[in-house]
């Protein structure tokens, strides 16, 4: 996703892991535990893409269901 400020476009902007039909974002991690920074990053992507819902998935869990967090953007 390019970063656009006023009329300046930077191609080195944000990198969303998966954007599903321009409506849903999936952010993938493989870390010891998810932090507030990971949540903030996903929320930033939701706001910039004007999406309402996203998933933050951590694959470094014994049970995958324990590594999935829903993230909502209150547009």
PDB file of N, CA, C and O in Angstrom:
ATOM      1  N   UNK A   1       0.853  -1.156   0.000  1.00  0.00           N
ATOM      2  CA  UNK A   1       0.000   0.000   0.000  1.00  0.00           C
ATOM      3  C   UNK A   1       0.904   1.224   0.000  1.00  0.00           C
ATOM      4  O   UNK A   1       1.680   1.408   0.937  1.00  0.00           O
ATOM      5  N   UNK A   2       0.824   2.064  -1.024  1.00  0.00           N
ATOM      6  CA  UNK A   2       1.674   3.257  -1.062  1.00  0.00           C
ATOM      7  C   UNK A   2       1.250   4.260   0.007  1.00  0.00           C
ATOM      8  O   UNK A   2       0.076   4.332   0.372  1.00  0.00           O
ATOM      9  N   UNK A   3       2.194   5.015   0.493  1.00  0.00           N
ATOM     10  CA  UNK A   3       1.926   6.054   1.470  1.00  0.00           C
ATOM     11  C   UNK A   3       1.770   7.367   0.720  1.00  0.00           C
ATOM     12  O   UNK A   3       2.686   7.788   0.013  1.00  0.00           O
ATOM     13  N   UNK A   4       0.614   8.023   0.865  1.00  0.00           N
ATOM     14  CA  UNK A   4       0.341   9.271   0.152  1.00  0.00           C
ATOM     15  C   UNK A   4       0.098  10.365   1.181  1.00  0.00           C
ATOM     16  O   UNK A   4      -0.777  10.241   2.038  1.00  0.00           O
ATOM     17  N   UNK A   5       0.881  11.437   1.088  1.00  0.00           N
ATOM     18  CA  UNK A   5       0.713  12.598   1.949  1.00  0.00           C
ATOM     19  C   UNK A   5       0.576  13.816   1.063  1.00  0.00           C
ATOM     20  O   UNK A   5       1.488  14.147   0.306  1.00  0.00           O
ATOM     21  N   UNK A   6      -0.580  14.495   1.156  1.00  0.00           N
ATOM     22  CA  UNK A   6      -0.938  15.590   0.271  1.00  0.00           C
ATOM     23  C   UNK A   6      -0.791  15.105  -1.169  1.00  0.00           C
ATOM     24  O   UNK A   6      -1.567  14.246  -1.588  1.00  0.00           O
ATOM     25  N   UNK A   7       0.151  15.605  -1.934  1.00  0.00           N
ATOM     26  CA  UNK A   7       0.314  15.150  -3.317  1.00  0.00           C
ATOM     27  C   UNK A   7       1.569  14.304  -3.505  1.00  0.00           C
ATOM     28  O   UNK A   7       1.938  13.971  -4.632  1.00  0.00           O
ATOM     29  N   UNK A   8       2.213  13.962  -2.414  1.00  0.00           N
ATOM     30  CA  UNK A   8       3.450  13.188  -2.476  1.00  0.00           C
ATOM     31  C   UNK A   8       3.124  11.713  -2.269  1.00  0.00           C
ATOM     32  O   UNK A   8       2.483  11.344  -1.285  1.00  0.00           O
ATOM     33  N   UNK A   9       3.567  10.875  -3.197  1.00  0.00           N
ATOM     34  CA  UNK A   9       3.322   9.435  -3.116  1.00  0.00           C
ATOM     35  C   UNK A   9       4.646   8.709  -2.913  1.00  0.00           C
ATOM     36  O   UNK A   9       5.570   8.851  -3.714  1.00  0.00           O
ATOM     37  N   UNK A  10       4.730   7.929  -1.837  1.00  0.00           N
ATOM     38  CA  UNK A  10       5.913   7.128  -1.555  1.00  0.00           C
ATOM     39  C   UNK A  10       5.563   5.662  -1.746  1.00  0.00           C
ATOM     40  O   UNK A  10       4.628   5.158  -1.125  1.00  0.00           O
ATOM     41  N   UNK A  11       6.309   4.976  -2.603  1.00  0.00           N
ATOM     42  CA  UNK A  11       6.042   3.566  -2.859  1.00  0.00           C
ATOM     43  C   UNK A  11       6.574   2.656  -1.752  1.00  0.00           C
ATOM     44  O   UNK A  11       6.289   1.458  -1.740  1.00  0.00           O
ATOM     45  N   UNK A  12       7.336   3.217  -0.834  1.00  0.00           N
ATOM     46  CA  UNK A  12       7.899   2.405   0.243  1.00  0.00           C
ATOM     47  C   UNK A  12       7.020   2.467   1.486  1.00  0.00           C
ATOM     48  O   UNK A  12       7.520   2.432   2.610  1.00  0.00           O
ATOM     49  N   UNK A  13       5.730   2.559   1.285  1.00  0.00           N
ATOM     50  CA  UNK A  13       4.784   2.712   2.386  1.00  0.00           C
ATOM     51  C   UNK A  13       4.599   1.457   3.202  1.00  0.00           C
ATOM     52  O   UNK A  13       5.563   0.777   3.554  1.00  0.00           O
ATOM     53  N   UNK A  14       3.364   1.160   3.495  1.00  0.00           N
ATOM     54  CA  UNK A  14       3.029   0.038   4.365  1.00  0.00           C
ATOM     55  C   UNK A  14       2.840  -1.237   3.568  1.00  0.00           C
ATOM     56  O   UNK A  14       2.422  -1.199   2.411  1.00  0.00           O
ATOM     57  N   UNK A  15       3.148  -2.362   4.188  1.00  0.00           N
ATOM     58  CA  UNK A  15       3.037  -3.665   3.517  1.00  0.00           C
ATOM     59  C   UNK A  15       2.054  -4.550   4.276  1.00  0.00           C
ATOM     60  O   UNK A  15       2.402  -5.192   5.267  1.00  0.00           O
ATOM     61  N   UNK A  16       0.835  -4.564   3.791  1.00  0.00           N
ATOM     62  CA  UNK A  16      -0.193  -5.417   4.370  1.00  0.00           C
ATOM     63  C   UNK A  16       0.086  -6.845   3.916  1.00  0.00           C
ATOM     64  O   UNK A  16       0.370  -7.079   2.742  1.00  0.00           O
ATOM     65  N   UNK A  17       0.006  -7.799   4.842  1.00  0.00           N
ATOM     66  CA  UNK A  17       0.276  -9.191   4.475  1.00  0.00           C
ATOM     67  C   UNK A  17      -0.780  -9.720   3.512  1.00  0.00           C
ATOM     68  O   UNK A  17      -0.439 -10.184   2.424  1.00  0.00           O
ATOM     69  N   UNK A  18      -2.045  -9.659   3.888  1.00  0.00           N
ATOM     70  CA  UNK A  18      -3.128 -10.118   3.014  1.00  0.00           C
ATOM     71  C   UNK A  18      -4.281  -9.128   3.069  1.00  0.00           C
ATOM     72  O   UNK A  18      -4.749  -8.764   4.148  1.00  0.00           O
ATOM     73  N   UNK A  19      -4.731  -8.698   1.907  1.00  0.00           N
ATOM     74  CA  UNK A  19      -5.897  -7.824   1.793  1.00  0.00           C
ATOM     75  C   UNK A  19      -6.932  -8.577   0.976  1.00  0.00           C
ATOM     76  O   UNK A  19      -6.723  -8.837  -0.209  1.00  0.00           O
ATOM     77  N   UNK A  20      -8.042  -8.927   1.600  1.00  0.00           N
ATOM     78  CA  UNK A  20      -9.061  -9.758   0.968  1.00  0.00           C
ATOM     79  C   UNK A  20     -10.172  -8.871   0.420  1.00  0.00           C
ATOM     80  O   UNK A  20     -10.923  -8.266   1.185  1.00  0.00           O
ATOM     81  N   UNK A  21     -10.273  -8.795  -0.905  1.00  0.00           N
ATOM     82  CA  UNK A  21     -11.302  -8.050  -1.628  1.00  0.00           C
ATOM     83  C   UNK A  21     -11.459  -6.611  -1.133  1.00  0.00           C
ATOM     84  O   UNK A  21     -12.570  -6.080  -1.100  1.00  0.00           O
ATOM     85  N   UNK A  22     -10.353  -5.986  -0.751  1.00  0.00           N
ATOM     86  CA  UNK A  22     -10.332  -4.608  -0.255  1.00  0.00           C
ATOM     87  C   UNK A  22     -11.281  -4.377   0.914  1.00  0.00           C
ATOM     88  O   UNK A  22     -11.743  -3.255   1.121  1.00  0.00           O
ATOM     89  N   UNK A  23     -11.582  -5.436   1.689  1.00  0.00           N
ATOM     90  CA  UNK A  23     -12.513  -5.307   2.806  1.00  0.00           C
ATOM     91  C   UNK A  23     -11.976  -5.879   4.109  1.00  0.00           C
ATOM     92  O   UNK A  23     -12.448  -5.509   5.185  1.00  0.00           O
ATOM     93  N   UNK A  24     -11.015  -6.758   4.032  1.00  0.00           N
ATOM     94  CA  UNK A  24     -10.591  -7.524   5.199  1.00  0.00           C
ATOM     95  C   UNK A  24      -9.074  -7.684   5.172  1.00  0.00           C
ATOM     96  O   UNK A  24      -8.509  -8.054   4.143  1.00  0.00           O
ATOM     97  N   UNK A  25      -8.416  -7.410   6.291  1.00  0.00           N
ATOM     98  CA  UNK A  25      -6.954  -7.498   6.364  1.00  0.00           C
ATOM     99  C   UNK A  25      -6.555  -8.658   7.269  1.00  0.00           C
ATOM    100  O   UNK A  25      -7.123  -8.845   8.345  1.00  0.00           O
ATOM    101  N   UNK A  26      -5.573  -9.430   6.819  1.00  0.00           N
ATOM    102  CA  UNK A  26      -4.994 -10.490   7.636  1.00  0.00           C
ATOM    103  C   UNK A  26      -3.509 -10.184   7.790  1.00  0.00           C
ATOM    104  O   UNK A  26      -2.763 -10.136   6.811  1.00  0.00           O
ATOM    105  N   UNK A  27      -3.100  -9.980   9.026  1.00  0.00           N
ATOM    106  CA  UNK A  27      -1.699  -9.694   9.335  1.00  0.00           C
ATOM    107  C   UNK A  27      -1.105 -10.935   9.989  1.00  0.00           C
ATOM    108  O   UNK A  27      -1.633 -11.429  10.986  1.00  0.00           O
ATOM    109  N   UNK A  28      -0.009 -11.440   9.429  1.00  0.00           N
ATOM    110  CA  UNK A  28       0.574 -12.708   9.860  1.00  0.00           C
ATOM    111  C   UNK A  28       1.880 -12.462  10.616  1.00  0.00           C
ATOM    112  O   UNK A  28       2.744 -11.706  10.172  1.00  0.00           O
ATOM    113  N   UNK A  29       1.999 -13.117  11.762  1.00  0.00           N
ATOM    114  CA  UNK A  29       3.210 -13.031  12.580  1.00  0.00           C
ATOM    115  C   UNK A  29       3.644 -14.433  12.992  1.00  0.00           C
ATOM    116  O   UNK A  29       2.851 -15.374  12.950  1.00  0.00           O
ATOM    117  N   UNK A  30       4.891 -14.563  13.385  1.00  0.00           N
ATOM    118  CA  UNK A  30       5.423 -15.793  13.974  1.00  0.00           C
ATOM    119  C   UNK A  30       6.382 -15.366  15.082  1.00  0.00           C
ATOM    120  O   UNK A  30       7.601 -15.450  14.936  1.00  0.00           O
ATOM    121  N   UNK A  31       5.806 -14.909  16.188  1.00  0.00           N
ATOM    122  CA  UNK A  31       6.580 -14.354  17.300  1.00  0.00           C
ATOM    123  C   UNK A  31       6.226 -15.093  18.590  1.00  0.00           C
ATOM    124  O   UNK A  31       5.236 -15.821  18.653  1.00  0.00           O
ATOM    125  N   UNK A  32       7.047 -14.893  19.610  1.00  0.00           N
ATOM    126  CA  UNK A  32       6.806 -15.544  20.906  1.00  0.00           C
ATOM    127  C   UNK A  32       5.425 -15.189  21.449  1.00  0.00           C
ATOM    128  O   UNK A  32       4.681 -16.064  21.893  1.00  0.00           O
ATOM    129  N   UNK A  33       5.090 -13.905  21.411  1.00  0.00           N
ATOM    130  CA  UNK A  33       3.752 -13.467  21.815  1.00  0.00           C
ATOM    131  C   UNK A  33       3.441 -12.156  21.102  1.00  0.00           C
ATOM    132  O   UNK A  33       4.337 -11.370  20.797  1.00  0.00           O
ATOM    133  N   UNK A  34       2.166 -11.937  20.846  1.00  0.00           N
ATOM    134  CA  UNK A  34       1.740 -10.703  20.188  1.00  0.00           C
ATOM    135  C   UNK A  34       1.844  -9.552  21.178  1.00  0.00           C
ATOM    136  O   UNK A  34       1.524  -9.702  22.357  1.00  0.00           O
ATOM    137  N   UNK A  35       2.295  -8.402  20.687  1.00  0.00           N
ATOM    138  CA  UNK A  35       2.459  -7.231  21.545  1.00  0.00           C
ATOM    139  C   UNK A  35       1.479  -6.141  21.131  1.00  0.00           C
ATOM    140  O   UNK A  35       0.762  -6.269  20.139  1.00  0.00           O
ATOM    141  N   UNK A  36       1.468  -5.078  21.906  1.00  0.00           N
ATOM    142  CA  UNK A  36       0.633  -3.923  21.594  1.00  0.00           C
ATOM    143  C   UNK A  36       1.060  -3.317  20.258  1.00  0.00           C
ATOM    144  O   UNK A  36       0.226  -2.785  19.525  1.00  0.00           O
ATOM    145  N   UNK A  37       2.347  -3.395  19.939  1.00  0.00           N
ATOM    146  CA  UNK A  37       2.842  -2.864  18.666  1.00  0.00           C
ATOM    147  C   UNK A  37       2.254  -3.616  17.483  1.00  0.00           C
ATOM    148  O   UNK A  37       1.928  -3.003  16.466  1.00  0.00           O
ATOM    149  N   UNK A  38       2.114  -4.928  17.594  1.00  0.00           N
ATOM    150  CA  UNK A  38       1.515  -5.716  16.516  1.00  0.00           C
ATOM    151  C   UNK A  38       0.054  -5.318  16.320  1.00  0.00           C
ATOM    152  O   UNK A  38      -0.420  -5.195  15.191  1.00  0.00           O
ATOM    153  N   UNK A  39      -0.648  -5.120  17.421  1.00  0.00           N
ATOM    154  CA  UNK A  39      -2.048  -4.702  17.352  1.00  0.00           C
ATOM    155  C   UNK A  39      -2.165  -3.313  16.732  1.00  0.00           C
ATOM    156  O   UNK A  39      -3.036  -3.076  15.896  1.00  0.00           O
ATOM    157  N   UNK A  40      -1.288  -2.397  17.140  1.00  0.00           N
ATOM    158  CA  UNK A  40      -1.302  -1.039  16.592  1.00  0.00           C
ATOM    159  C   UNK A  40      -0.989  -1.043  15.100  1.00  0.00           C
ATOM    160  O   UNK A  40      -1.587  -0.279  14.343  1.00  0.00           O
ATOM    161  N   UNK A  41      -0.069  -1.885  14.675  1.00  0.00           N
ATOM    162  CA  UNK A  41       0.274  -1.990  13.259  1.00  0.00           C
ATOM    163  C   UNK A  41      -0.936  -2.451  12.454  1.00  0.00           C
ATOM    164  O   UNK A  41      -1.235  -1.887  11.401  1.00  0.00           O
ATOM    165  N   UNK A  42      -1.628  -3.469  12.942  1.00  0.00           N
ATOM    166  CA  UNK A  42      -2.808  -3.978  12.244  1.00  0.00           C
ATOM    167  C   UNK A  42      -3.901  -2.921  12.198  1.00  0.00           C
ATOM    168  O   UNK A  42      -4.559  -2.756  11.171  1.00  0.00           O
ATOM    169  N   UNK A  43      -4.099  -2.207  13.292  1.00  0.00           N
ATOM    170  CA  UNK A  43      -5.111  -1.151  13.331  1.00  0.00           C
ATOM    171  C   UNK A  43      -4.758  -0.014  12.373  1.00  0.00           C
ATOM    172  O   UNK A  43      -5.645   0.556  11.738  1.00  0.00           O
ATOM    173  N   UNK A  44      -3.484   0.316  12.265  1.00  0.00           N
ATOM    174  CA  UNK A  44      -3.041   1.334  11.308  1.00  0.00           C
ATOM    175  C   UNK A  44      -3.355   0.906   9.885  1.00  0.00           C
ATOM    176  O   UNK A  44      -3.847   1.710   9.093  1.00  0.00           O
ATOM    177  N   UNK A  45      -3.079  -0.340   9.552  1.00  0.00           N
ATOM    178  CA  UNK A  45      -3.396  -0.858   8.219  1.00  0.00           C
ATOM    179  C   UNK A  45      -4.892  -0.787   7.949  1.00  0.00           C
ATOM    180  O   UNK A  45      -5.308  -0.434   6.845  1.00  0.00           O
ATOM    181  N   UNK A  46      -5.706  -1.122   8.952  1.00  0.00           N
ATOM    182  CA  UNK A  46      -7.159  -1.054   8.789  1.00  0.00           C
ATOM    183  C   UNK A  46      -7.605   0.373   8.496  1.00  0.00           C
ATOM    184  O   UNK A  46      -8.433   0.601   7.615  1.00  0.00           O
ATOM    185  N   UNK A  47      -7.063   1.317   9.223  1.00  0.00           N
ATOM    186  CA  UNK A  47      -7.447   2.725   9.025  1.00  0.00           C
ATOM    187  C   UNK A  47      -7.013   3.242   7.662  1.00  0.00           C
ATOM    188  O   UNK A  47      -7.787   3.909   6.975  1.00  0.00           O
ATOM    189  N   UNK A  48      -5.784   2.941   7.266  1.00  0.00           N
ATOM    190  CA  UNK A  48      -5.288   3.427   5.980  1.00  0.00           C
ATOM    191  C   UNK A  48      -6.026   2.801   4.801  1.00  0.00           C
ATOM    192  O   UNK A  48      -6.242   3.458   3.783  1.00  0.00           O
ATOM    193  N   UNK A  49      -6.412   1.542   4.934  1.00  0.00           N
ATOM    194  CA  UNK A  49      -7.113   0.848   3.856  1.00  0.00           C
ATOM    195  C   UNK A  49      -8.625   1.053   3.941  1.00  0.00           C
ATOM    196  O   UNK A  49      -9.371   0.593   3.076  1.00  0.00           O
ATOM    197  N   UNK A  50      -9.074   1.751   4.997  1.00  0.00           N
ATOM    198  CA  UNK A  50     -10.501   1.995   5.224  1.00  0.00           C
ATOM    199  C   UNK A  50     -11.288   0.685   5.305  1.00  0.00           C
ATOM    200  O   UNK A  50     -12.377   0.559   4.745  1.00  0.00           O
ATOM    201  N   UNK A  51     -10.712  -0.277   6.010  1.00  0.00           N
ATOM    202  CA  UNK A  51     -11.361  -1.572   6.254  1.00  0.00           C
ATOM    203  C   UNK A  51     -11.899  -1.591   7.682  1.00  0.00           C
ATOM    204  O   UNK A  51     -11.359  -0.928   8.568  1.00  0.00           O
ATOM    205  N   UNK A  52     -12.955  -2.349   7.893  1.00  0.00           N
ATOM    206  CA  UNK A  52     -13.555  -2.430   9.222  1.00  0.00           C
ATOM    207  C   UNK A  52     -12.967  -3.541  10.081  1.00  0.00           C
ATOM    208  O   UNK A  52     -12.806  -3.376  11.290  1.00  0.00           O
ATOM    209  N   UNK A  53     -12.645  -4.675   9.457  1.00  0.00           N
ATOM    210  CA  UNK A  53     -12.223  -5.836  10.234  1.00  0.00           C
ATOM    211  C   UNK A  53     -10.900  -6.410   9.758  1.00  0.00           C
ATOM    212  O   UNK A  53     -10.535  -6.303   8.587  1.00  0.00           O
ATOM    213  N   UNK A  54     -10.194  -7.022  10.699  1.00  0.00           N
ATOM    214  CA  UNK A  54      -8.955  -7.694  10.357  1.00  0.00           C
ATOM    215  C   UNK A  54      -8.651  -8.799  11.346  1.00  0.00           C
ATOM    216  O   UNK A  54      -9.249  -8.878  12.420  1.00  0.00           O
ATOM    217  N   UNK A  55      -7.719  -9.643  10.969  1.00  0.00           N
ATOM    218  CA  UNK A  55      -7.235 -10.702  11.846  1.00  0.00           C
ATOM    219  C   UNK A  55      -5.737 -10.539  12.027  1.00  0.00           C
ATOM    220  O   UNK A  55      -5.007 -10.282  11.070  1.00  0.00           O
ATOM    221  N   UNK A  56      -5.296 -10.686  13.246  1.00  0.00           N
ATOM    222  CA  UNK A  56      -3.876 -10.711  13.574  1.00  0.00           C
ATOM    223  C   UNK A  56      -3.580 -12.142  14.001  1.00  0.00           C
ATOM    224  O   UNK A  56      -4.060 -12.599  15.039  1.00  0.00           O
ATOM    225  N   UNK A  57      -2.790 -12.848  13.198  1.00  0.00           N
ATOM    226  CA  UNK A  57      -2.556 -14.274  13.426  1.00  0.00           C
ATOM    227  C   UNK A  57      -1.091 -14.522  13.767  1.00  0.00           C
ATOM    228  O   UNK A  57      -0.190 -14.122  13.029  1.00  0.00           O
ATOM    229  N   UNK A  58      -0.870 -15.189  14.898  1.00  0.00           N
ATOM    230  CA  UNK A  58       0.468 -15.584  15.322  1.00  0.00           C
ATOM    231  C   UNK A  58       0.599 -17.094  15.136  1.00  0.00           C
ATOM    232  O   UNK A  58      -0.073 -17.868  15.817  1.00  0.00           O
ATOM    233  N   UNK A  59       1.458 -17.507  14.218  1.00  0.00           N
ATOM    234  CA  UNK A  59       1.641 -18.923  13.936  1.00  0.00           C
ATOM    235  C   UNK A  59       2.581 -19.618  14.919  1.00  0.00           C
ATOM    236  O   UNK A  59       2.766 -20.832  14.835  1.00  0.00           O
ATOM    237  N   UNK A  60       3.169 -18.878  15.837  1.00  0.00           N
ATOM    238  CA  UNK A  60       4.069 -19.475  16.830  1.00  0.00           C
ATOM    239  C   UNK A  60       3.289 -19.840  18.100  1.00  0.00           C
ATOM    240  O   UNK A  60       3.663 -19.437  19.201  1.00  0.00           O
ATOM    241  N   UNK A  61       2.232 -20.587  17.940  1.00  0.00           N
ATOM    242  CA  UNK A  61       1.397 -21.058  19.047  1.00  0.00           C
ATOM    243  C   UNK A  61       1.202 -22.560  18.915  1.00  0.00           C
ATOM    244  O   UNK A  61       1.151 -23.087  17.804  1.00  0.00           O
ATOM    245  N   UNK A  62       1.094 -23.245  20.036  1.00  0.00           N
ATOM    246  CA  UNK A  62       0.846 -24.688  20.002  1.00  0.00           C
ATOM    247  C   UNK A  62      -0.520 -24.976  19.388  1.00  0.00           C
ATOM    248  O   UNK A  62      -0.662 -25.896  18.582  1.00  0.00           O
ATOM    249  N   UNK A  63      -1.522 -24.190  19.769  1.00  0.00           N
ATOM    250  CA  UNK A  63      -2.856 -24.264  19.169  1.00  0.00           C
ATOM    251  C   UNK A  63      -3.095 -22.983  18.387  1.00  0.00           C
ATOM    252  O   UNK A  63      -3.059 -21.892  18.957  1.00  0.00           O
ATOM    253  N   UNK A  64      -3.337 -23.103  17.100  1.00  0.00           N
ATOM    254  CA  UNK A  64      -3.487 -21.916  16.257  1.00  0.00           C
ATOM    255  C   UNK A  64      -4.605 -21.014  16.742  1.00  0.00           C
ATOM    256  O   UNK A  64      -4.494 -19.793  16.637  1.00  0.00           O
ATOM    257  N   UNK A  65      -5.686 -21.586  17.273  1.00  0.00           N
ATOM    258  CA  UNK A  65      -6.809 -20.764  17.728  1.00  0.00           C
ATOM    259  C   UNK A  65      -6.399 -19.798  18.844  1.00  0.00           C
ATOM    260  O   UNK A  65      -7.042 -18.765  19.032  1.00  0.00           O
ATOM    261  N   UNK A  66      -5.345 -20.122  19.579  1.00  0.00           N
ATOM    262  CA  UNK A  66      -4.849 -19.226  20.628  1.00  0.00           C
ATOM    263  C   UNK A  66      -4.055 -18.050  20.059  1.00  0.00           C
ATOM    264  O   UNK A  66      -3.799 -17.077  20.769  1.00  0.00           O
ATOM    265  N   UNK A  67      -3.669 -18.129  18.806  1.00  0.00           N
ATOM    266  CA  UNK A  67      -2.869 -17.073  18.196  1.00  0.00           C
ATOM    267  C   UNK A  67      -3.656 -16.155  17.285  1.00  0.00           C
ATOM    268  O   UNK A  67      -3.064 -15.353  16.563  1.00  0.00           O
ATOM    269  N   UNK A  68      -4.981 -16.252  17.299  1.00  0.00           N
ATOM    270  CA  UNK A  68      -5.811 -15.431  16.411  1.00  0.00           C
ATOM    271  C   UNK A  68      -6.514 -14.348  17.217  1.00  0.00           C
ATOM    272  O   UNK A  68      -7.194 -14.632  18.202  1.00  0.00           O
ATOM    273  N   UNK A  69      -6.340 -13.094  16.782  1.00  0.00           N
ATOM    274  CA  UNK A  69      -7.036 -11.962  17.402  1.00  0.00           C
ATOM    275  C   UNK A  69      -7.811 -11.210  16.346  1.00  0.00           C
ATOM    276  O   UNK A  69      -7.288 -10.912  15.273  1.00  0.00           O
ATOM    277  N   UNK A  70      -9.047 -10.906  16.647  1.00  0.00           N
ATOM    278  CA  UNK A  70      -9.860 -10.064  15.772  1.00  0.00           C
ATOM    279  C   UNK A  70      -9.552  -8.614  16.098  1.00  0.00           C
ATOM    280  O   UNK A  70      -9.406  -8.245  17.263  1.00  0.00           O
ATOM    281  N   UNK A  71      -9.455  -7.794  15.057  1.00  0.00           N
ATOM    282  CA  UNK A  71      -9.179  -6.372  15.237  1.00  0.00           C
ATOM    283  C   UNK A  71     -10.252  -5.607  14.482  1.00  0.00           C
ATOM    284  O   UNK A  71     -10.505  -5.878  13.308  1.00  0.00           O
ATOM    285  N   UNK A  72     -10.885  -4.646  15.158  1.00  0.00           N
ATOM    286  CA  UNK A  72     -11.954  -3.867  14.541  1.00  0.00           C
ATOM    287  C   UNK A  72     -11.558  -2.402  14.467  1.00  0.00           C
ATOM    288  O   UNK A  72     -10.969  -1.853  15.398  1.00  0.00           O
ATOM    289  N   UNK A  73     -11.891  -1.784  13.352  1.00  0.00           N
ATOM    290  CA  UNK A  73     -11.652  -0.364  13.138  1.00  0.00           C
ATOM    291  C   UNK A  73     -12.996   0.339  13.223  1.00  0.00           C
ATOM    292  O   UNK A  73     -13.887   0.080  12.413  1.00  0.00           O
ATOM    293  N   UNK A  74     -13.145   1.217  14.187  1.00  0.00           N
ATOM    294  CA  UNK A  74     -14.403   1.954  14.346  1.00  0.00           C
ATOM    295  C   UNK A  74     -14.403   3.179  13.447  1.00  0.00           C
ATOM    296  O   UNK A  74     -14.265   4.309  13.913  1.00  0.00           O
ATOM    297  N   UNK A  75     -14.561   2.937  12.142  1.00  0.00           N
ATOM    298  CA  UNK A  75     -14.529   4.016  11.157  1.00  0.00           C
ATOM    299  C   UNK A  75     -15.349   5.157  11.668  1.00  0.00           C
ATOM    300  O   UNK A  75     -15.465   6.182  10.997  1.00  0.00           O
TER     301      UNK A  75
END
